[in-house]
Amino acid sequence: MVDVLQILSPAGEVEANELPEGLGDELLVKLYRQMVTVRTIDTRMLNLQRQGRIGFYGTCKGQEAATVGSGAAVEMRDWVFPALREGGVLLLRGYSLEQYMGHLVGCSLDPAHGRQMPCHFGSGEHNFLTLSSVIGTQILHAMGAAWAAKIKGDDTVTLGYMGDGATSSTDFHAALTIGAVHKVPCVFFCQNNQWAISVPFSKQTASDGIAVKASAYGMPGIAVDGNDVLAVYKATREAVERARRGEGPTLIEAITYRIEGHSSSDDATRYRDSAEVESWKQRDPIERYRAYLKRRGLIGDEVDGEIHSSVKQRVDAAIKAAEAAPPPALETLFTDVYAVTTESLKAQYRDVATEDGGGTNEGAFPL
Ligand SMILES: Cc1ncc(C[n+]2csc(CCOP(=O)(O)OP(=O)(O)O)c2C)c(N)n1
C-alpha cells in the first residue's frame, strides 16, 4: 500500500510544524471561503437544473478540497487544463460569478456566447482551457503546452487535471511518457473520485492506485488525501516548484469521492450503494477544514455565518443577473468566426438581421 499524504486528521487537527510553507492566515481562510463557494454554487445549480432553468450541470461535491487546494497552488501565469469538475479553479483565478452563471444560462454574460455545452467553462484571459468532456485529451494538451513553455524558455508550469477514468485512456500513457522523457514542467493531477460514471475504480485498474504508475513513467508519484485541503495544497505546490526548477513532471493522485451523480443526467443510485456514499459524507472536506480553522481561532461561528451568507448573496445576485440578461448579440454569430470578419459573413449577417429584425443596425455591419 502506498503512503497517503495527510496533514489534517479526520477531526481537523494538524500536528505541529506540518502546515505547508506559504499558507498564511489569509490564504487559509480564502481556501475555506472558496470551498464554501463551490459547494453553494453546486447545490444551487443542481436545483436550477431540476427546475429547468439551466440545461446541464456536473457538481464537484465532495471534491472541493482536491479542486481548491490544487488550484490555489499554481500562479496566475501558469496554465490550467481542467477535466470535468474544476470550475472552482477558474473562479479562484478571478472569473466572475456573473460569467459563471451567464455561461450556464447561455446569455450575453457568457464569454462563450452560449455556444459551448453548459458547464464547460473556459477563459483564455485566465489561462484556463475549457473543461474537457472528451476524456483524457486535456492531459496531452497540458503536457504539450508545458513542453512548448520549456522550448520557449518561459518559466510557466501547466496543471493538467484528470479523473480516474481518464487514466485508462491512451492519452494518459502518451502524455506521461513524453512528459517524463522531455522533463516538461507539468503537474498531472488525478482526482480519483472512485467512479467513472458507473465504472468503479476496482474495474478501472488492478494496480494499487494511480500514484504508483508514476514510477514506470519515470517521475515522482504522490498519493494524497484528496479531502484534506492542506495536504493537497502542499503536494501540488511542491510539484509546481519542482516543475519550475526544471526537474520535470509529477503525478499526483488525490483520493476523494464524487458525492453526487456523474452529472445532472445521471442516477447514481442505479449502480452504487448508498452506504458507500454515506461513509464518504462522514469525511466531508469542508466540515473537516472548518473544524481546523475554528480550533486555530481563524474563524468563529459569526465569521463562518458571514462567509456563508455573503457567498449566498453573491450567488443569488449572479443568478438574477444571468437570468435577466439578454441572449448573446446576434452579430456574435458572425464576428466570433474569424479574427477579421469576411465580406461573405458580413453579407450573411445583413440577410439575417433584416429577416428577423434582430440586428443592432439593420443593413450595416456593426463592427
Ligand atoms: C473519449 C471519451 N470516452 C468516453 C466518454 C464518455 N464519458 C464521459 S464522462 C466519462 C467518465 C469520466 O470519468 P473520470 O475520468 O473518472 O472523471 P469523473 O467524471 O469521475 O470526474 C466517460 C467515460 C467521453 N466523454 N470521452
The ligand as an ORCA input file, in Angstrom:
! r2SCAN-3c Opt
* xyz 1 1
  C     -13.019      9.866    -25.107
  C     -14.284      9.697    -24.301
  N     -14.713      8.457    -23.999
  C     -15.847      8.282    -23.283
  C     -16.581      9.362    -22.874
  C     -17.853      9.177    -22.054
  N     -17.579      9.598    -20.688
  C     -17.993     10.817    -20.236
  S     -17.553     11.082    -18.649
  C     -16.841      9.556    -18.528
  C     -16.224      9.088    -17.240
  C     -15.189     10.015    -16.719
  O     -14.703      9.527    -15.520
  P     -13.464     10.160    -14.821
  O     -12.357     10.387    -15.792
  O     -13.130      9.299    -13.644
  O     -13.956     11.601    -14.348
  P     -15.128     11.954    -13.316
  O     -16.383     12.059    -14.118
  O     -15.193     10.874    -12.321
  O     -14.739     13.259    -12.750
  C     -16.938      8.864    -19.724
  C     -16.408      7.511    -19.952
  C     -16.118     10.639    -23.233
  N     -16.763     11.738    -22.864
  N     -14.947     10.782    -23.919
*
